[in-house]
């Protein structure tokens, strides 16, 4: 297949802004369930001793969502590599990421501990989806793959918090 020409600067900037908007839209939508429940059941819940202060979550997630968007944009820019599978994996993990907060925070008032176990299932699938995304991104653009490694580390950390909550609440 012949190499496609690199998109112009304007199109590249527009694409980067679109990836950033999509990523931060997922962050915003997920945060709605957190905001609605952070001072409710979650404030009184048993939390892991290694749970950081609340402000850390927003700060870390903002950086991670930005890095995820830049990584996806770097893959989109690659004109000679097969990008479809990599970007599909990115979309899958983004959807799983969006599903976690409503499962963990939003469903607990209705389902109790079962919601925390459901959320643990979702975050485990998210870990696998993010891992698949790294495996797809890395061969196309090393920087894009590396940009997702802190995200995977944070997913593992978050999964440990989720598991603790599921086993103690």
PESULDA-V428647 format. One record per backbone hydrogen bond with DSSP energy under -1.0 kcal/mol. NH is the residue of the N-H (numbers start at 1). CO is the residue of the C=O. If there is no record, write none. Layout:
# PESULDA-V428647
NH_CO / NH_CO
This chain:
# PESULDA-V428647
12_8 / 13_9 / 14_10 / 15_11 / 16_12 / 17_13 / 18_14 / 19_15 / 20_16 / 21_17 / 22_18 / 23_19 / 24_20 / 25_21 / 26_22 / 27_23 / 28_24 / 29_25 / 30_26 / 31_27 / 35_31 / 36_32 / 38_34 / 40_37 / 42_37 / 51_48 / 56_53 / 59_55 / 60_56 / 61_57 / 62_58 / 63_59 / 64_60 / 65_61 / 66_62 / 67_63 / 68_64 / 69_65 / 70_66 / 71_67 / 72_68 / 73_69 / 74_70 / 75_71 / 76_72 / 77_73 / 78_75 / 87_83 / 88_84 / 89_85 / 90_86 / 91_87 / 92_88 / 93_89 / 94_90 / 95_91 / 96_92 / 97_93 / 98_94 / 99_95 / 100_96 / 103_99 / 104_100 / 105_101 / 106_101 / 107_102 / 111_107 / 112_108 / 114_111 / 115_112 / 117_113 / 118_114 / 119_115 / 120_116 / 121_117 / 122_118 / 123_119 / 124_120 / 125_121 / 126_122 / 127_123 / 128_124 / 129_125 / 130_126 / 131_127 / 132_128 / 133_129 / 134_130 / 135_131 / 136_132 / 137_133 / 138_134 / 140_137 / 141_137 / 145_141 / 146_142 / 147_143 / 149_146 / 152_148 / 153_149 / 154_150 / 155_151 / 156_152 / 157_153 / 158_154 / 159_155 / 160_156 / 161_157 / 162_158 / 163_159 / 164_160 / 165_161 / 166_162 / 167_163 / 168_164 / 169_165
